[in-house]
Amino acid sequence: MGVVPPVAKMDGTVLNGISRFVQELEQGQRVMDHLIRSASSGSRYSNAELLSLQASMYRYAQVLDLVSRIVEKGTNGLKDVLKTQV
């Protein structure tokens, strides 16, 4: 029976990148919640503010999509590893 080599430590930059994406996602959620509350209370926005809001929502959607893909890839990779017989 062969010896299984130890799992290599993850590079700190990878963890920092993932952490940054999750923080961006959380920040985007807070901003969207605030804007929804503000708009629901009857606040009026100028065209420039609405354009900025649209750009912010697009950026938030991109980060959300990226985090979803990362989680999906990680989950699929883990499933593949667990399916592999040793």
VENVEN-V421817 format. One record per residue. RES is the residue in one letter. BURIAL is + if it has 9 or more other ideal C-beta (glycine too) atoms within 8 Angstrom, else -. Layout:
RES;BURIAL  RES;BURIAL
//
This chain:
M;-  G;-  V;-  V;-  P;-  P;-  V;-  A;-  K;-  M;-  D;-  G;-  T;-  V;-  L;+  N;-  G;-  I;+  S;-  R;-  F;+  V;+  Q;-  E;+  L;+  E;-  Q;-  G;+  Q;+  R;-  V;+  M;+  D;-  H;-  L;+  I;-  R;-  S;-  A;-  S;-  S;-  G;-  S;-  R;-  Y;-  S;-  N;-  A;-  E;-  L;+  L;-  S;-  L;+  Q;-  A;-  S;+  M;+  Y;-  R;+  Y;+  A;-  Q;-  V;+  L;+  D;-  L;+  V;+  S;-  R;-  I;+  V;-  E;-  K;-  G;-  T;-  N;-  G;-  L;-  K;-  D;-  V;-  L;-  K;-  T;-  Q;-  V;-
//
